[in-house]
């Protein structure tokens, strides 16, 4: 039996490579809206984050969302994301 390769992604917060299924995907849609992508299949530029507030805070503090998406992210979007991540 052949073993499947597990897709790995880097967390924006802790900068560790982890299996894609363990991480949350944040997407910048073609319209420029940044939001959480629960399905992991939405169109747009994706970035991954551990599902905890420590990694989220580190990513915000280091401005890693801006680097990943190439746009300034609205603070209201961060507040919305944080609410979904910590819940």
Buried (B, 14 or more C-beta within 10 A) or exposed (E): EEEEEEEEBBBBBBEEEBEEEEBBBBBBEEEEEBBBBEEEEBEBBBBBBBEBEEBBBBBBEEEBBEEBBEEEBEEEBBEBBBEBBEE
